[in-house]
Amino acid sequence: MRRRSVVGIHALGCRHEEDVRRALLDADLHAVLAEIATKQESVTVRLNSTVVGVDPELPSVTLASGEVVKGDLVIGADGLKSIVRNIVIGHPECPIATGDSAYRAVISTVFIAKDLELMAFFRASDTNGWLSGTQHVVAYEVRAKKELNLVLVHQDDESVESWTAVSDAKKMMLEFSGFEPRVQKIIAQIKTPLTWRLVDRNPLETWVQPRGRVTLLGDACHPILPHRALGTVMAIEDAAALGNILSHLSSQDQLPVFLKTYQSIRHRLASAAQAISRMSKQLLQIPPAPHDAAMRVMKGEDAIKHVEKDLDGGFAPLRTYAVVNDTPGADEQKEIESLLCDVDEAVDKWWAEEGERIVGGTGSKGA
Ligand SMILES: Cc1cc2nc3c(=O)[nH]c(=O)nc-3n(C[C@H](O)[C@H](O)[C@H](O)COP(=O)(O)OP(=O)(O)OC[C@H]3O[C@@H](n4cnc5c(N)ncnc54)[C@H](O)[C@@H]3O)c2cc1C
């Protein structure tokens, strides 16, 4: 893996690196990673190969076809509903209902170019959010501003935790009919919203099976609510850390120690990311403030002036709410800031200070 470089900017259709920093669709990131993986001679990608069982002793995985694939290590990067997770923790995991669901859609921005009000609005900011009690809408431009990614969070109505479940556009429009006219114009463009039940999970005690033959990565070990957009970066950083650590491996016996290191480098940060994403729900679902009704009949600058005059500063309601509620997320934010680091640097430091000594200097880079 090349270190500290942005990959595939042109493959993503982005005009410049800045687009990549702002927002990237998961499908585009997936395509870039798949392209890199399939170019490696040592990598075999097998599609349509659902894993139905794991033998942690060999270790091996059993595919739906019945085929058994053996290896030195099983890495469960199988997402929220991981079956490998059950093997590592020894029991099925209990999801916690959040009471929320999300409609998701990616739509073309052609309609924005034909609407002066929306054009000016998105020119001012390409990432926008609207909060209203238990509902909020997030809209940001992707694919060099050619498409708009939309997430609409609302009260759960028995949807399922799924990337592909489809909902009814009319029902969605009705639920969000109280939002301002620009939101109505935007969501009227969604023909087939996907729907996703937002389910939370507590941090796992361990990501590694005691024998060191099975481990977890990404959502499989730390599913993260989407409110802070931290899930994908945590998964990618896990992979970077694990890849770097395993590049020092020279013998299978080293696996338990190496995997323990992987967990110790990543677990606290990922757990803090889970916690702060959970807390963010409280900030996003801030109760209506007294000035809301007055602001709704005003427009743009007038509404902002009203808030400034009436409440002494643009974020007064958020501040008031934070003080009353002991600043939700503040501790987790501090924890995250204290843990942030370059994963490669963290692994290199471990190798220099402990790793090389632990393996008796036998580990060779690139083994
Ligand atoms: C509504 C919503 C919005 C989000 N928005 C953001 C955002 O803006 N930014 C962000 O960073 N994150 C966001 N996330 C979270 C992000 O999508 C996840 O954190 C990320 O995809 C985790 O990556 P992963 O590789 O661990 O798991 P996944 O992306 O879930 O990949 C797991 C893979 O394993 C495969 N798999 C599962 N089971 C098996 C099996 N038995 N056999 C074979 N293959 C299997 C699946 O098909 C899938 O390809 C959002 C999530 C939701 C629900």
Ligand as a Chemical Component Dictionary entry (heavy atoms), coordinates in Angstrom:
data_LIG
# 
_chem_comp.id                   LIG 
_chem_comp.type                 NON-POLYMER 
_chem_comp.pdbx_formal_charge   0 
_chem_comp.three_letter_code    LIG 
# 
loop_
_chem_comp_atom.comp_id 
_chem_comp_atom.atom_id 
_chem_comp_atom.alt_atom_id 
_chem_comp_atom.type_symbol 
_chem_comp_atom.charge 
_chem_comp_atom.model_Cartn_x 
_chem_comp_atom.model_Cartn_y 
_chem_comp_atom.model_Cartn_z 
_chem_comp_atom.pdbx_ordinal 
LIG C1  C1  C 0 -27.241 6.019   6.059 1  
LIG C2  C2  C 0 -25.751 5.885   6.212 2  
LIG C3  C3  C 0 -24.912 6.934   5.843 3  
LIG C4  C4  C 0 -23.521 6.821   6.033 4  
LIG N1  N1  N 0 -22.753 7.866   5.683 5  
LIG C5  C5  C 0 -21.423 7.795   5.890 6  
LIG C6  C6  C 0 -20.584 8.892   5.542 7  
LIG O1  O1  O 0 -21.038 9.925   5.057 8  
LIG N2  N2  N 0 -19.249 8.776   5.779 9  
LIG C7  C7  C 0 -18.699 7.649   6.336 10 
LIG O2  O2  O 0 -17.475 7.606   6.553 11 
LIG N3  N3  N 0 -19.458 6.592   6.648 12 
LIG C8  C8  C 0 -20.802 6.632   6.444 13 
LIG N4  N4  N 0 -21.572 5.566   6.756 14 
LIG C9  C9  C 0 -20.918 4.357   7.338 15 
LIG C10 C10 C 0 -20.097 3.566   6.301 16 
LIG O3  O3  O 0 -20.907 3.228   5.217 17 
LIG C11 C11 C 0 -19.526 2.294   6.963 18 
LIG O4  O4  O 0 -18.883 2.641   8.171 19 
LIG C12 C12 C 0 -18.502 1.609   6.031 20 
LIG O5  O5  O 0 -19.131 1.173   4.843 21 
LIG C13 C13 C 0 -17.862 0.412   6.744 22 
LIG O6  O6  O 0 -17.040 -0.290  5.842 23 
LIG P1  P1  P 0 -16.779 -1.854  6.033 24 
LIG O7  O7  O 0 -15.870 -2.236  4.911 25 
LIG O8  O8  O 0 -16.374 -2.148  7.406 26 
LIG O9  O9  O 0 -18.202 -2.550  5.842 27 
LIG P2  P2  P 0 -19.142 -2.567  4.565 28 
LIG O10 O10 O 0 -18.959 -1.357  3.736 29 
LIG O11 O11 O 0 -20.513 -2.872  5.082 30 
LIG O12 O12 O 0 -18.602 -3.804  3.719 31 
LIG C14 C14 C 0 -18.809 -5.138  4.148 32 
LIG C15 C15 C 0 -18.727 -6.040  2.926 33 
LIG O13 O13 O 0 -18.776 -7.409  3.356 34 
LIG C16 C16 C 0 -19.664 -8.120  2.516 35 
LIG N5  N5  N 0 -20.219 -9.224  3.300 36 
LIG C17 C17 C 0 -21.011 -9.170  4.395 37 
LIG N6  N6  N 0 -21.297 -10.397 4.845 38 
LIG C18 C18 C 0 -20.655 -11.259 4.007 39 
LIG C19 C19 C 0 -20.584 -12.680 3.942 40 
LIG N7  N7  N 0 -21.202 -13.464 4.826 41 
LIG N8  N8  N 0 -19.858 -13.231 2.938 42 
LIG C20 C20 C 0 -19.208 -12.445 2.032 43 
LIG N9  N9  N 0 -19.249 -11.096 2.049 44 
LIG C21 C21 C 0 -19.969 -10.519 3.021 45 
LIG C22 C22 C 0 -20.730 -7.093  2.125 46 
LIG O14 O14 O 0 -21.366 -7.496  0.929 47 
LIG C23 C23 C 0 -19.893 -5.834  1.955 48 
LIG O15 O15 O 0 -19.370 -5.755  0.655 49 
LIG C24 C24 C 0 -22.954 5.628   6.574 50 
LIG C25 C25 C 0 -23.789 4.571   6.914 51 
LIG C26 C26 C 0 -25.168 4.707   6.750 52 
LIG C27 C27 C 0 -26.052 3.574   7.155 53 
# 
loop_
_chem_comp_bond.comp_id 
_chem_comp_bond.atom_id_1 
_chem_comp_bond.atom_id_2 
_chem_comp_bond.value_order 
_chem_comp_bond.pdbx_ordinal 
LIG C1  C2  SING 1  
LIG C2  C3  SING 2  
LIG C2  C26 DOUB 3  
LIG C3  C4  DOUB 4  
LIG C4  N1  SING 5  
LIG C4  C24 SING 6  
LIG N1  C5  DOUB 7  
LIG C5  C6  SING 8  
LIG C5  C8  SING 9  
LIG C6  O1  DOUB 10 
LIG C6  N2  SING 11 
LIG N2  C7  SING 12 
LIG C7  O2  DOUB 13 
LIG C7  N3  SING 14 
LIG N3  C8  DOUB 15 
LIG C8  N4  SING 16 
LIG N4  C9  SING 17 
LIG N4  C24 SING 18 
LIG C9  C10 SING 19 
LIG C10 O3  SING 20 
LIG C10 C11 SING 21 
LIG C11 O4  SING 22 
LIG C11 C12 SING 23 
LIG C12 O5  SING 24 
LIG C12 C13 SING 25 
LIG C13 O6  SING 26 
LIG O6  P1  SING 27 
LIG P1  O7  DOUB 28 
LIG P1  O8  SING 29 
LIG P1  O9  SING 30 
LIG O9  P2  SING 31 
LIG P2  O10 DOUB 32 
LIG P2  O11 SING 33 
LIG P2  O12 SING 34 
LIG O12 C14 SING 35 
LIG C14 C15 SING 36 
LIG C15 O13 SING 37 
LIG C15 C23 SING 38 
LIG O13 C16 SING 39 
LIG C16 N5  SING 40 
LIG C16 C22 SING 41 
LIG N5  C17 SING 42 
LIG N5  C21 SING 43 
LIG C17 N6  DOUB 44 
LIG N6  C18 SING 45 
LIG C18 C19 SING 46 
LIG C18 C21 DOUB 47 
LIG C19 N7  SING 48 
LIG C19 N8  DOUB 49 
LIG N8  C20 SING 50 
LIG C20 N9  DOUB 51 
LIG N9  C21 SING 52 
LIG C22 O14 SING 53 
LIG C22 C23 SING 54 
LIG C23 O15 SING 55 
LIG C24 C25 DOUB 56 
LIG C25 C26 SING 57 
LIG C26 C27 SING 58 
# 
